[in-house]
Amino acid sequence: MPEQSNDYRVVVFGAGGVGKSSLVLRFVKGTFRESYIPTIEDTYRQVISCDKSICTLQITDTTGSHQFPAMQRLSISKGHAFILVYSVTSRQSLEELKPIYEQICQIKGDVESIPIMLVGNKSDESQNRELESSEGEAIAKKWKCAFMETSAKMNHNVKELFQELLNLEKRRTVSLQIDGKKSKQQKRKEKLKGKCVVM
């Protein structure tokens, strides 16, 4: 089946258990699962607006283990944007992103023109924190990418993360305008927020 060219592919990388799937599911479905179920590879689709037309945000949630290097390389070569997730409760999980970042650089060449977000997830677990946000910021600066802390559990910065990632896309205009089928509740929320999306 040929892939449609209007797919905008975002690949989510990170060690096992940092909350990659939780972030993606929270964003796509608005749900949070307490139990940890390892992912091999899942792809989710969300309709967004891209270059004044509608396209599909295709989010690939990769495995947290390094058992599938070929799959990883393929995901990188096909990806348009990358989310590198670590847990603020695990210094090791940040260390594990370094080879992935290096591989993105190797495969993609100039990473400055590619949207990459470094994400410290589980910001709600302040008592178990091993990494301060300043440490994440420092690495993001070094890697010339954007940085954000999130909590999939508390739904903190999840939508903002994807919005920000799309804002980083310089080669096209992409925005999180989810297709017209908004629930009444969402519409009400947006009215209350007083924010609007200029299309």
Stockholm file with secondary structure:
# STOCKHOLM 1.0

chainA/1-199         MPEQSNDYRVVVFGAGGVGKSSLVLRFVKGTFRESYIPTIEDTYRQVISCDKSICTLQITDTTGSHQFPAMQRLSISKGHAFILVYSVTSRQSLEELKPIYEQICQIKGDVESIPIMLVGNKSDESQNRELESSEGEAIAKKWKCAFMETSAKMNHNVKELFQELLNLEKRRTVSLQIDGKKSKQQKRKEKLKGKCVVM
#=GR chainA/1-199 SS CCCCTTEEEEEEEECTTSSHHHHHHHHHTCCCCSSCCCCSEEEEEEEEEETTEEEEEEEEEECSSSSCHHHHHHHHHHCSEEEEEEETTCHHHHHTHHHHHHHHHHHHSCGGGSCEEEEEECTTCGGGCCSCHHHHHHHHHHTTCEEEECBTTTTBSHHHHHHHHHHTCCSSCEECCCCSCCCHHHHHHHHHHTCCCCC
#=GC SS_cons         CCCCTTEEEEEEEECTTSSHHHHHHHHHTCCCCSSCCCCSEEEEEEEEEETTEEEEEEEEEECSSSSCHHHHHHHHHHCSEEEEEEETTCHHHHHTHHHHHHHHHHHHSCGGGSCEEEEEECTTCGGGCCSCHHHHHHHHHHTTCEEEECBTTTTBSHHHHHHHHHHTCCSSCEECCCCSCCCHHHHHHHHHHTCCCCC
//
